[in-house]
Amino acid sequence: MKYVVVIEKGDSNFSAYVPDLPGCVAAGDSVEEIEELIREAAEFHIAGLLQDGETIPPPTSLIREIDVTV
């Protein structure tokens, strides 16, 4: 499955979350690191849902870039 991941730059690191998997978050020092960490976090999160007999939320979030006039 493919899920949308939001990556944000902080003052000293990067953080990421998966909108369709509430509570699935990660933080790291680089974009490359955060991509790997959030992938691992999503897999762990889904494994926990399955172990608890929960349903895996389907990916429903979309990404669109917009132009903003300044």
PDB file of N, CA, C, O and CB in Angstrom:
ATOM      1  N   MET A   1       0.835  -1.178   0.000  1.00  0.00           N
ATOM      2  CA  MET A   1       0.000   0.000   0.000  1.00  0.00           C
ATOM      3  C   MET A   1       0.880   1.240   0.000  1.00  0.00           C
ATOM      4  O   MET A   1       1.991   1.234   0.529  1.00  0.00           O
ATOM      5  CB  MET A   1      -0.950  -0.001   1.207  1.00  0.00           C
ATOM      6  N   LYS A   2       0.365   2.291  -0.597  1.00  0.00           N
ATOM      7  CA  LYS A   2       1.073   3.569  -0.589  1.00  0.00           C
ATOM      8  C   LYS A   2       0.272   4.572   0.232  1.00  0.00           C
ATOM      9  O   LYS A   2      -0.909   4.803  -0.026  1.00  0.00           O
ATOM     10  CB  LYS A   2       1.302   4.096  -2.039  1.00  0.00           C
ATOM     11  N   TYR A   3       0.933   5.160   1.221  1.00  0.00           N
ATOM     12  CA  TYR A   3       0.335   6.162   2.075  1.00  0.00           C
ATOM     13  C   TYR A   3       1.025   7.501   1.861  1.00  0.00           C
ATOM     14  O   TYR A   3       2.216   7.554   1.551  1.00  0.00           O
ATOM     15  CB  TYR A   3       0.414   5.739   3.544  1.00  0.00           C
ATOM     16  N   VAL A   4       0.275   8.575   2.027  1.00  0.00           N
ATOM     17  CA  VAL A   4       0.838   9.915   2.008  1.00  0.00           C
ATOM     18  C   VAL A   4       1.629  10.119   3.291  1.00  0.00           C
ATOM     19  O   VAL A   4       1.175   9.759   4.377  1.00  0.00           O
ATOM     20  CB  VAL A   4      -0.274  10.995   1.855  1.00  0.00           C
ATOM     21  N   VAL A   5       2.811  10.697   3.157  1.00  0.00           N
ATOM     22  CA  VAL A   5       3.646  11.043   4.300  1.00  0.00           C
ATOM     23  C   VAL A   5       3.916  12.544   4.231  1.00  0.00           C
ATOM     24  O   VAL A   5       4.296  13.060   3.180  1.00  0.00           O
ATOM     25  CB  VAL A   5       4.987  10.216   4.311  1.00  0.00           C
ATOM     26  N   VAL A   6       3.722  13.234   5.335  1.00  0.00           N
ATOM     27  CA  VAL A   6       4.031  14.655   5.419  1.00  0.00           C
ATOM     28  C   VAL A   6       5.346  14.793   6.167  1.00  0.00           C
ATOM     29  O   VAL A   6       5.484  14.325   7.297  1.00  0.00           O
ATOM     30  CB  VAL A   6       2.883  15.458   6.125  1.00  0.00           C
ATOM     31  N   ILE A   7       6.316  15.446   5.521  1.00  0.00           N
ATOM     32  CA  ILE A   7       7.627  15.679   6.124  1.00  0.00           C
ATOM     33  C   ILE A   7       7.758  17.175   6.374  1.00  0.00           C
ATOM     34  O   ILE A   7       7.522  17.989   5.482  1.00  0.00           O
ATOM     35  CB  ILE A   7       8.794  15.147   5.205  1.00  0.00           C
ATOM     36  N   GLU A   8       8.134  17.523   7.588  1.00  0.00           N
ATOM     37  CA  GLU A   8       8.289  18.923   7.968  1.00  0.00           C
ATOM     38  C   GLU A   8       9.706  19.179   8.465  1.00  0.00           C
ATOM     39  O   GLU A   8      10.282  18.358   9.179  1.00  0.00           O
ATOM     40  CB  GLU A   8       7.263  19.311   9.047  1.00  0.00           C
ATOM     41  N   LYS A   9      10.260  20.324   8.082  1.00  0.00           N
ATOM     42  CA  LYS A   9      11.594  20.720   8.534  1.00  0.00           C
ATOM     43  C   LYS A   9      11.447  21.513   9.816  1.00  0.00           C
ATOM     44  O   LYS A   9      10.724  22.508   9.866  1.00  0.00           O
ATOM     45  CB  LYS A   9      12.345  21.552   7.447  1.00  0.00           C
ATOM     46  N   GLY A  10      12.136  21.065  10.852  1.00  0.00           N
ATOM     47  CA  GLY A  10      12.164  21.794  12.111  1.00  0.00           C
ATOM     48  C   GLY A  10      13.426  22.626  12.210  1.00  0.00           C
ATOM     49  O   GLY A  10      14.176  22.740  11.240  1.00  0.00           O
ATOM     50  N   ASP A  11      13.666  23.203  13.368  1.00  0.00           N
ATOM     51  CA  ASP A  11      14.873  24.009  13.564  1.00  0.00           C
ATOM     52  C   ASP A  11      16.140  23.177  13.455  1.00  0.00           C
ATOM     53  O   ASP A  11      17.150  23.645  12.930  1.00  0.00           O
ATOM     54  CB  ASP A  11      14.829  24.696  14.915  1.00  0.00           C
ATOM     55  N   SER A  12      16.090  21.936  13.953  1.00  0.00           N
ATOM     56  CA  SER A  12      17.314  21.126  13.969  1.00  0.00           C
ATOM     57  C   SER A  12      17.112  19.710  13.461  1.00  0.00           C
ATOM     58  O   SER A  12      18.036  18.898  13.521  1.00  0.00           O
ATOM     59  CB  SER A  12      17.866  21.072  15.359  1.00  0.00           C
ATOM     60  N   ASN A  13      15.910  19.393  12.957  1.00  0.00           N
ATOM     61  CA  ASN A  13      15.676  18.037  12.456  1.00  0.00           C
ATOM     62  C   ASN A  13      14.479  18.036  11.508  1.00  0.00           C
ATOM     63  O   ASN A  13      13.945  19.090  11.163  1.00  0.00           O
ATOM     64  CB  ASN A  13      15.441  17.047  13.630  1.00  0.00           C
ATOM     65  N   PHE A  14      14.076  16.865  11.103  1.00  0.00           N
ATOM     66  CA  PHE A  14      12.890  16.674  10.286  1.00  0.00           C
ATOM     67  C   PHE A  14      11.922  15.786  11.053  1.00  0.00           C
ATOM     68  O   PHE A  14      12.338  14.916  11.819  1.00  0.00           O
ATOM     69  CB  PHE A  14      13.249  16.053   8.901  1.00  0.00           C
ATOM     70  N   SER A  15      10.643  16.009  10.847  1.00  0.00           N
ATOM     71  CA  SER A  15       9.640  15.119  11.425  1.00  0.00           C
ATOM     72  C   SER A  15       8.683  14.714  10.320  1.00  0.00           C
ATOM     73  O   SER A  15       8.579  15.385   9.294  1.00  0.00           O
ATOM     74  CB  SER A  15       8.878  15.801  12.611  1.00  0.00           C
ATOM     75  N   ALA A  16       7.988  13.609  10.540  1.00  0.00           N
ATOM     76  CA  ALA A  16       7.058  13.111   9.532  1.00  0.00           C
ATOM     77  C   ALA A  16       5.886  12.443  10.217  1.00  0.00           C
ATOM     78  O   ALA A  16       5.998  11.937  11.333  1.00  0.00           O
ATOM     79  CB  ALA A  16       7.755  12.128   8.567  1.00  0.00           C
ATOM     80  N   TYR A  17       4.742  12.451   9.515  1.00  0.00           N
ATOM     81  CA  TYR A  17       3.577  11.719   9.991  1.00  0.00           C
ATOM     82  C   TYR A  17       2.773  11.224   8.803  1.00  0.00           C
ATOM     83  O   TYR A  17       2.894  11.729   7.687  1.00  0.00           O
ATOM     84  CB  TYR A  17       2.706  12.599  10.911  1.00  0.00           C
ATOM     85  N   VAL A  18       1.944  10.215   9.075  1.00  0.00           N
ATOM     86  CA  VAL A  18       1.093   9.603   8.053  1.00  0.00           C
ATOM     87  C   VAL A  18      -0.347   9.965   8.405  1.00  0.00           C
ATOM     88  O   VAL A  18      -0.893   9.420   9.365  1.00  0.00           O
ATOM     89  CB  VAL A  18       1.299   8.027   7.976  1.00  0.00           C
ATOM     90  N   PRO A  19      -0.984  10.879   7.648  1.00  0.00           N
ATOM     91  CA  PRO A  19      -2.343  11.312   7.992  1.00  0.00           C
ATOM     92  C   PRO A  19      -3.354  10.172   8.115  1.00  0.00           C
ATOM     93  O   PRO A  19      -4.268  10.256   8.934  1.00  0.00           O
ATOM     94  CB  PRO A  19      -2.829  12.279   6.963  1.00  0.00           C
ATOM     95  N   ASP A  20      -3.212   9.123   7.330  1.00  0.00           N
ATOM     96  CA  ASP A  20      -4.170   8.020   7.364  1.00  0.00           C
ATOM     97  C   ASP A  20      -3.893   6.999   8.461  1.00  0.00           C
ATOM     98  O   ASP A  20      -4.676   6.068   8.652  1.00  0.00           O
ATOM     99  CB  ASP A  20      -4.180   7.327   6.042  1.00  0.00           C
ATOM    100  N   LEU A  21      -2.787   7.164   9.182  1.00  0.00           N
ATOM    101  CA  LEU A  21      -2.448   6.285  10.304  1.00  0.00           C
ATOM    102  C   LEU A  21      -2.233   7.155  11.535  1.00  0.00           C
ATOM    103  O   LEU A  21      -1.089   7.422  11.903  1.00  0.00           O
ATOM    104  CB  LEU A  21      -1.171   5.418   9.994  1.00  0.00           C
ATOM    105  N   PRO A  22      -3.310   7.603  12.179  1.00  0.00           N
ATOM    106  CA  PRO A  22      -3.177   8.496  13.318  1.00  0.00           C
ATOM    107  C   PRO A  22      -2.211   7.947  14.378  1.00  0.00           C
ATOM    108  O   PRO A  22      -2.300   6.791  14.790  1.00  0.00           O
ATOM    109  CB  PRO A  22      -4.540   8.742  13.937  1.00  0.00           C
ATOM    110  N   GLY A  23      -1.298   8.808  14.797  1.00  0.00           N
ATOM    111  CA  GLY A  23      -0.310   8.419  15.796  1.00  0.00           C
ATOM    112  C   GLY A  23       0.977   7.890  15.211  1.00  0.00           C
ATOM    113  O   GLY A  23       1.926   7.626  15.950  1.00  0.00           O
ATOM    114  N   CYS A  24       1.033   7.730  13.905  1.00  0.00           N
ATOM    115  CA  CYS A  24       2.240   7.215  13.250  1.00  0.00           C
ATOM    116  C   CYS A  24       3.146   8.397  12.911  1.00  0.00           C
ATOM    117  O   CYS A  24       2.873   9.154  11.980  1.00  0.00           O
ATOM    118  CB  CYS A  24       1.884   6.392  11.958  1.00  0.00           C
ATOM    119  N   VAL A  25       4.230   8.545  13.683  1.00  0.00           N
ATOM    120  CA  VAL A  25       5.136   9.681  13.542  1.00  0.00           C
ATOM    121  C   VAL A  25       6.586   9.215  13.638  1.00  0.00           C
ATOM    122  O   VAL A  25       6.875   8.121  14.124  1.00  0.00           O
ATOM    123  CB  VAL A  25       4.841  10.749  14.616  1.00  0.00           C
ATOM    124  N   ALA A  26       7.486  10.067  13.167  1.00  0.00           N
ATOM    125  CA  ALA A  26       8.920   9.788  13.283  1.00  0.00           C
ATOM    126  C   ALA A  26       9.676  11.104  13.207  1.00  0.00           C
ATOM    127  O   ALA A  26       9.146  12.106  12.727  1.00  0.00           O
ATOM    128  CB  ALA A  26       9.402   8.803  12.166  1.00  0.00           C
ATOM    129  N   ALA A  27      10.909  11.102  13.680  1.00  0.00           N
ATOM    130  CA  ALA A  27      11.789  12.267  13.596  1.00  0.00           C
ATOM    131  C   ALA A  27      13.187  11.800  13.250  1.00  0.00           C
ATOM    132  O   ALA A  27      13.614  10.725  13.671  1.00  0.00           O
ATOM    133  CB  ALA A  27      11.791  13.072  14.924  1.00  0.00           C
ATOM    134  N   GLY A  28      13.902  12.611  12.480  1.00  0.00           N
ATOM    135  CA  GLY A  28      15.251  12.245  12.083  1.00  0.00           C
ATOM    136  C   GLY A  28      16.054  13.464  11.674  1.00  0.00           C
ATOM    137  O   GLY A  28      15.546  14.585  11.666  1.00  0.00           O
ATOM    138  N   ASP A  29      17.317  13.233  11.333  1.00  0.00           N
ATOM    139  CA  ASP A  29      18.246  14.316  11.029  1.00  0.00           C
ATOM    140  C   ASP A  29      18.272  14.742   9.571  1.00  0.00           C
ATOM    141  O   ASP A  29      18.760  15.829   9.261  1.00  0.00           O
ATOM    142  CB  ASP A  29      19.604  13.914  11.431  1.00  0.00           C
ATOM    143  N   SER A  30      17.756  13.908   8.664  1.00  0.00           N
ATOM    144  CA  SER A  30      17.783  14.233   7.239  1.00  0.00           C
ATOM    145  C   SER A  30      16.526  13.690   6.571  1.00  0.00           C
ATOM    146  O   SER A  30      15.821  12.858   7.140  1.00  0.00           O
ATOM    147  CB  SER A  30      19.056  13.658   6.561  1.00  0.00           C
ATOM    148  N   VAL A  31      16.256  14.162   5.374  1.00  0.00           N
ATOM    149  CA  VAL A  31      15.100  13.662   4.626  1.00  0.00           C
ATOM    150  C   VAL A  31      15.260  12.170   4.356  1.00  0.00           C
ATOM    151  O   VAL A  31      14.301  11.407   4.474  1.00  0.00           O
ATOM    152  CB  VAL A  31      14.928  14.436   3.295  1.00  0.00           C
ATOM    153  N   GLU A  32      16.465  11.759   3.997  1.00  0.00           N
ATOM    154  CA  GLU A  32      16.701  10.348   3.719  1.00  0.00           C
ATOM    155  C   GLU A  32      16.423   9.494   4.953  1.00  0.00           C
ATOM    156  O   GLU A  32      15.787   8.444   4.863  1.00  0.00           O
ATOM    157  CB  GLU A  32      18.138  10.133   3.241  1.00  0.00           C
ATOM    158  N   GLU A  33      16.904   9.954   6.102  1.00  0.00           N
ATOM    159  CA  GLU A  33      16.689   9.206   7.337  1.00  0.00           C
ATOM    160  C   GLU A  33      15.203   9.169   7.703  1.00  0.00           C
ATOM    161  O   GLU A  33      14.687   8.122   8.092  1.00  0.00           O
ATOM    162  CB  GLU A  33      17.504   9.825   8.485  1.00  0.00           C
ATOM    163  N   ILE A  34      14.520  10.298   7.581  1.00  0.00           N
ATOM    164  CA  ILE A  34      13.119  10.339   7.976  1.00  0.00           C
ATOM    165  C   ILE A  34      12.259   9.483   7.064  1.00  0.00           C
ATOM    166  O   ILE A  34      11.270   8.907   7.520  1.00  0.00           O
ATOM    167  CB  ILE A  34      12.613  11.768   7.974  1.00  0.00           C
ATOM    168  N   GLU A  35      12.608   9.384   5.794  1.00  0.00           N
ATOM    169  CA  GLU A  35      11.858   8.513   4.887  1.00  0.00           C
ATOM    170  C   GLU A  35      11.944   7.062   5.345  1.00  0.00           C
ATOM    171  O   GLU A  35      10.941   6.348   5.344  1.00  0.00           O
ATOM    172  CB  GLU A  35      12.385   8.648   3.447  1.00  0.00           C
ATOM    173  N   GLU A  36      13.115   6.633   5.729  1.00  0.00           N
ATOM    174  CA  GLU A  36      13.284   5.256   6.208  1.00  0.00           C
ATOM    175  C   GLU A  36      12.578   5.051   7.546  1.00  0.00           C
ATOM    176  O   GLU A  36      11.903   4.042   7.751  1.00  0.00           O
ATOM    177  CB  GLU A  36      14.779   4.915   6.343  1.00  0.00           C
ATOM    178  N   LEU A  37      12.738   6.008   8.447  1.00  0.00           N
ATOM    179  CA  LEU A  37      12.133   5.875   9.776  1.00  0.00           C
ATOM    180  C   LEU A  37      10.603   5.878   9.720  1.00  0.00           C
ATOM    181  O   LEU A  37       9.965   5.123  10.453  1.00  0.00           O
ATOM    182  CB  LEU A  37      12.615   7.002  10.679  1.00  0.00           C
ATOM    183  N   ILE A  38      10.007   6.711   8.869  1.00  0.00           N
ATOM    184  CA  ILE A  38       8.547   6.750   8.809  1.00  0.00           C
ATOM    185  C   ILE A  38       8.017   5.497   8.118  1.00  0.00           C
ATOM    186  O   ILE A  38       6.920   5.038   8.437  1.00  0.00           O
ATOM    187  CB  ILE A  38       8.062   8.020   8.071  1.00  0.00           C
ATOM    188  N   ARG A  39       8.770   4.942   7.185  1.00  0.00           N
ATOM    189  CA  ARG A  39       8.371   3.671   6.568  1.00  0.00           C
ATOM    190  C   ARG A  39       8.347   2.568   7.629  1.00  0.00           C
ATOM    191  O   ARG A  39       7.390   1.798   7.716  1.00  0.00           O
ATOM    192  CB  ARG A  39       9.341   3.290   5.404  1.00  0.00           C
ATOM    193  N   GLU A  40       9.404   2.503   8.427  1.00  0.00           N
ATOM    194  CA  GLU A  40       9.459   1.513   9.513  1.00  0.00           C
ATOM    195  C   GLU A  40       8.332   1.742  10.520  1.00  0.00           C
ATOM    196  O   GLU A  40       7.716   0.789  10.998  1.00  0.00           O
ATOM    197  CB  GLU A  40      10.826   1.573  10.228  1.00  0.00           C
ATOM    198  N   ALA A  41       8.068   3.006  10.839  1.00  0.00           N
ATOM    199  CA  ALA A  41       7.005   3.327  11.796  1.00  0.00           C
ATOM    200  C   ALA A  41       5.644   2.900  11.254  1.00  0.00           C
ATOM    201  O   ALA A  41       4.825   2.358  11.995  1.00  0.00           O
ATOM    202  CB  ALA A  41       6.999   4.835  12.113  1.00  0.00           C
ATOM    203  N   ALA A  42       5.397   3.141   9.963  1.00  0.00           N
ATOM    204  CA  ALA A  42       4.115   2.750   9.359  1.00  0.00           C
ATOM    205  C   ALA A  42       3.962   1.231   9.367  1.00  0.00           C
ATOM    206  O   ALA A  42       2.887   0.723   9.683  1.00  0.00           O
ATOM    207  CB  ALA A  42       4.006   3.289   7.912  1.00  0.00           C
ATOM    208  N   GLU A  43       5.014   0.507   9.026  1.00  0.00           N
ATOM    209  CA  GLU A  43       4.946  -0.959   9.037  1.00  0.00           C
ATOM    210  C   GLU A  43       4.698  -1.477  10.451  1.00  0.00           C
ATOM    211  O   GLU A  43       3.912  -2.405  10.644  1.00  0.00           O
ATOM    212  CB  GLU A  43       6.247  -1.566   8.470  1.00  0.00           C
ATOM    213  N   PHE A  44       5.366  -0.882  11.438  1.00  0.00           N
ATOM    214  CA  PHE A  44       5.178  -1.275  12.834  1.00  0.00           C
ATOM    215  C   PHE A  44       3.754  -0.949  13.295  1.00  0.00           C
ATOM    216  O   PHE A  44       3.118  -1.749  13.980  1.00  0.00           O
ATOM    217  CB  PHE A  44       6.212  -0.568  13.740  1.00  0.00           C
ATOM    218  N   HIS A  45       3.270   0.215  12.918  1.00  0.00           N
ATOM    219  CA  HIS A  45       1.922   0.653  13.273  1.00  0.00           C
ATOM    220  C   HIS A  45       0.875  -0.315  12.708  1.00  0.00           C
ATOM    221  O   HIS A  45      -0.043  -0.730  13.416  1.00  0.00           O
ATOM    222  CB  HIS A  45       1.666   2.087  12.752  1.00  0.00           C
ATOM    223  N   ILE A  46       1.022  -0.667  11.436  1.00  0.00           N
ATOM    224  CA  ILE A  46       0.074  -1.590  10.795  1.00  0.00           C
ATOM    225  C   ILE A  46       0.162  -2.976  11.423  1.00  0.00           C
ATOM    226  O   ILE A  46      -0.863  -3.627  11.627  1.00  0.00           O
ATOM    227  CB  ILE A  46       0.344  -1.679   9.279  1.00  0.00           C
ATOM    228  N   ALA A  47       1.371  -3.434  11.732  1.00  0.00           N
ATOM    229  CA  ALA A  47       1.524  -4.739  12.394  1.00  0.00           C
ATOM    230  C   ALA A  47       0.807  -4.742  13.741  1.00  0.00           C
ATOM    231  O   ALA A  47       0.182  -5.736  14.109  1.00  0.00           O
ATOM    232  CB  ALA A  47       3.021  -5.081  12.588  1.00  0.00           C
ATOM    233  N   GLY A  48       0.895  -3.632  14.478  1.00  0.00           N
ATOM    234  CA  GLY A  48       0.205  -3.527  15.757  1.00  0.00           C
ATOM    235  C   GLY A  48      -1.304  -3.552  15.602  1.00  0.00           C
ATOM    236  O   GLY A  48      -2.005  -4.173  16.401  1.00  0.00           O
ATOM    237  N   LEU A  49      -1.801  -2.880  14.580  1.00  0.00           N
ATOM    238  CA  LEU A  49      -3.237  -2.913  14.309  1.00  0.00           C
ATOM    239  C   LEU A  49      -3.703  -4.340  14.031  1.00  0.00           C
ATOM    240  O   LEU A  49      -4.717  -4.789  14.565  1.00  0.00           O
ATOM    241  CB  LEU A  49      -3.581  -2.000  13.120  1.00  0.00           C
ATOM    242  N   LEU A  50      -2.954  -5.041  13.193  1.00  0.00           N
ATOM    243  CA  LEU A  50      -3.312  -6.418  12.853  1.00  0.00           C
ATOM    244  C   LEU A  50      -3.267  -7.317  14.084  1.00  0.00           C
ATOM    245  O   LEU A  50      -4.147  -8.154  14.286  1.00  0.00           O
ATOM    246  CB  LEU A  50      -2.373  -6.962  11.773  1.00  0.00           C
ATOM    247  N   GLN A  51      -2.239  -7.136  14.899  1.00  0.00           N
ATOM    248  CA  GLN A  51      -2.093  -7.943  16.110  1.00  0.00           C
ATOM    249  C   GLN A  51      -3.274  -7.718  17.058  1.00  0.00           C
ATOM    250  O   GLN A  51      -3.709  -8.640  17.748  1.00  0.00           O
ATOM    251  CB  GLN A  51      -0.769  -7.609  16.822  1.00  0.00           C
ATOM    252  N   ASP A  52      -3.781  -6.500  17.085  1.00  0.00           N
ATOM    253  CA  ASP A  52      -4.919  -6.162  17.945  1.00  0.00           C
ATOM    254  C   ASP A  52      -6.265  -6.470  17.299  1.00  0.00           C
ATOM    255  O   ASP A  52      -7.311  -6.172  17.876  1.00  0.00           O
ATOM    256  CB  ASP A  52      -4.865  -4.702  18.313  1.00  0.00           C
ATOM    257  N   GLY A  53      -6.247  -7.065  16.102  1.00  0.00           N
ATOM    258  CA  GLY A  53      -7.483  -7.405  15.415  1.00  0.00           C
ATOM    259  C   GLY A  53      -8.194  -6.208  14.805  1.00  0.00           C
ATOM    260  O   GLY A  53      -9.379  -6.294  14.480  1.00  0.00           O
ATOM    261  N   GLU A  54      -7.502  -5.111  14.647  1.00  0.00           N
ATOM    262  CA  GLU A  54      -8.080  -3.889  14.084  1.00  0.00           C
ATOM    263  C   GLU A  54      -8.018  -3.932  12.552  1.00  0.00           C
ATOM    264  O   GLU A  54      -7.281  -4.724  11.965  1.00  0.00           O
ATOM    265  CB  GLU A  54      -7.337  -2.636  14.622  1.00  0.00           C
ATOM    266  N   THR A  55      -8.788  -3.087  11.945  1.00  0.00           N
ATOM    267  CA  THR A  55      -8.784  -2.937  10.494  1.00  0.00           C
ATOM    268  C   THR A  55      -7.685  -1.954  10.095  1.00  0.00           C
ATOM    269  O   THR A  55      -7.466  -0.949  10.771  1.00  0.00           O
ATOM    270  CB  THR A  55     -10.172  -2.454   9.979  1.00  0.00           C
ATOM    271  N   ILE A  56      -7.006  -2.248   9.006  1.00  0.00           N
ATOM    272  CA  ILE A  56      -5.990  -1.334   8.493  1.00  0.00           C
ATOM    273  C   ILE A  56      -6.700  -0.207   7.747  1.00  0.00           C
ATOM    274  O   ILE A  56      -7.452  -0.471   6.809  1.00  0.00           O
ATOM    275  CB  ILE A  56      -4.969  -2.077   7.560  1.00  0.00           C
ATOM    276  N   PRO A  57      -6.473   1.053   8.150  1.00  0.00           N
ATOM    277  CA  PRO A  57      -7.113   2.153   7.443  1.00  0.00           C
ATOM    278  C   PRO A  57      -6.623   2.234   6.000  1.00  0.00           C
ATOM    279  O   PRO A  57      -5.420   2.167   5.751  1.00  0.00           O
ATOM    280  CB  PRO A  57      -6.849   3.474   8.167  1.00  0.00           C
ATOM    281  N   PRO A  58      -7.531   2.376   5.062  1.00  0.00           N
ATOM    282  CA  PRO A  58      -7.083   2.503   3.672  1.00  0.00           C
ATOM    283  C   PRO A  58      -6.442   3.869   3.446  1.00  0.00           C
ATOM    284  O   PRO A  58      -6.802   4.845   4.104  1.00  0.00           O
ATOM    285  CB  PRO A  58      -8.265   2.296   2.697  1.00  0.00           C
ATOM    286  N   PRO A  59      -5.496   3.935   2.519  1.00  0.00           N
ATOM    287  CA  PRO A  59      -4.924   5.241   2.191  1.00  0.00           C
ATOM    288  C   PRO A  59      -5.968   6.086   1.457  1.00  0.00           C
ATOM    289  O   PRO A  59      -6.465   5.693   0.402  1.00  0.00           O
ATOM    290  CB  PRO A  59      -3.637   5.082   1.324  1.00  0.00           C
ATOM    291  N   THR A  60      -6.293   7.241   2.022  1.00  0.00           N
ATOM    292  CA  THR A  60      -7.287   8.117   1.396  1.00  0.00           C
ATOM    293  C   THR A  60      -6.792   9.539   1.204  1.00  0.00           C
ATOM    294  O   THR A  60      -7.403  10.300   0.454  1.00  0.00           O
ATOM    295  CB  THR A  60      -8.540   8.136   2.219  1.00  0.00           C
ATOM    296  N   SER A  61      -5.708   9.917   1.858  1.00  0.00           N
ATOM    297  CA  SER A  61      -5.194  11.286   1.741  1.00  0.00           C
ATOM    298  C   SER A  61      -4.610  11.515   0.357  1.00  0.00           C
ATOM    299  O   SER A  61      -4.067  10.604  -0.268  1.00  0.00           O
ATOM    300  CB  SER A  61      -4.131  11.565   2.820  1.00  0.00           C
ATOM    301  N   LEU A  62      -4.732  12.745  -0.103  1.00  0.00           N
ATOM    302  CA  LEU A  62      -4.199  13.148  -1.404  1.00  0.00           C
ATOM    303  C   LEU A  62      -3.194  14.270  -1.212  1.00  0.00           C
ATOM    304  O   LEU A  62      -3.237  14.995  -0.218  1.00  0.00           O
ATOM    305  CB  LEU A  62      -5.334  13.591  -2.360  1.00  0.00           C
ATOM    306  N   ILE A  63      -2.294  14.405  -2.169  1.00  0.00           N
ATOM    307  CA  ILE A  63      -1.319  15.491  -2.154  1.00  0.00           C
ATOM    308  C   ILE A  63      -1.560  16.362  -3.380  1.00  0.00           C
ATOM    309  O   ILE A  63      -1.673  15.867  -4.501  1.00  0.00           O
ATOM    310  CB  ILE A  63       0.149  14.942  -2.131  1.00  0.00           C
ATOM    311  N   ARG A  64      -1.636  17.646  -3.148  1.00  0.00           N
ATOM    312  CA  ARG A  64      -1.724  18.614  -4.225  1.00  0.00           C
ATOM    313  C   ARG A  64      -0.846  19.803  -3.862  1.00  0.00           C
ATOM    314  O   ARG A  64      -0.842  20.260  -2.719  1.00  0.00           O
ATOM    315  CB  ARG A  64      -3.199  19.055  -4.478  1.00  0.00           C
ATOM    316  N   GLU A  65      -0.112  20.290  -4.834  1.00  0.00           N
ATOM    317  CA  GLU A  65       0.636  21.518  -4.629  1.00  0.00           C
ATOM    318  C   GLU A  65      -0.173  22.654  -5.242  1.00  0.00           C
ATOM    319  O   GLU A  65      -0.803  22.488  -6.287  1.00  0.00           O
ATOM    320  CB  GLU A  65       2.072  21.430  -5.256  1.00  0.00           C
ATOM    321  N   ILE A  66      -0.151  23.799  -4.586  1.00  0.00           N
ATOM    322  CA  ILE A  66      -0.885  24.936  -5.102  1.00  0.00           C
ATOM    323  C   ILE A  66       0.067  26.126  -5.237  1.00  0.00           C
ATOM    324  O   ILE A  66       1.023  26.252  -4.471  1.00  0.00           O
ATOM    325  CB  ILE A  66      -2.085  25.283  -4.182  1.00  0.00           C
ATOM    326  N   ASP A  67      -0.194  26.984  -6.197  1.00  0.00           N
ATOM    327  CA  ASP A  67       0.540  28.231  -6.331  1.00  0.00           C
ATOM    328  C   ASP A  67      -0.155  29.286  -5.490  1.00  0.00           C
ATOM    329  O   ASP A  67      -1.378  29.418  -5.528  1.00  0.00           O
ATOM    330  CB  ASP A  67       0.639  28.674  -7.819  1.00  0.00           C
ATOM    331  N   VAL A  68       0.629  30.031  -4.736  1.00  0.00           N
ATOM    332  CA  VAL A  68       0.095  31.091  -3.901  1.00  0.00           C
ATOM    333  C   VAL A  68       0.752  32.401  -4.328  1.00  0.00           C
ATOM    334  O   VAL A  68       1.977  32.491  -4.401  1.00  0.00           O
ATOM    335  CB  VAL A  68       0.338  30.798  -2.381  1.00  0.00           C
ATOM    336  N   THR A  69      -0.052  33.399  -4.605  1.00  0.00           N
ATOM    337  CA  THR A  69       0.466  34.702  -4.977  1.00  0.00           C
ATOM    338  C   THR A  69       0.832  35.468  -3.723  1.00  0.00           C
ATOM    339  O   THR A  69       0.044  35.567  -2.782  1.00  0.00           O
ATOM    340  CB  THR A  69      -0.555  35.485  -5.820  1.00  0.00           C
ATOM    341  N   VAL A  70       2.045  36.010  -3.725  1.00  0.00           N
ATOM    342  CA  VAL A  70       2.505  36.766  -2.562  1.00  0.00           C
ATOM    343  C   VAL A  70       2.758  38.197  -2.979  1.00  0.00           C
ATOM    344  O   VAL A  70       3.154  39.020  -2.153  1.00  0.00           O
ATOM    345  CB  VAL A  70       3.782  36.139  -1.948  1.00  0.00           C
TER     346      VAL A  70
END
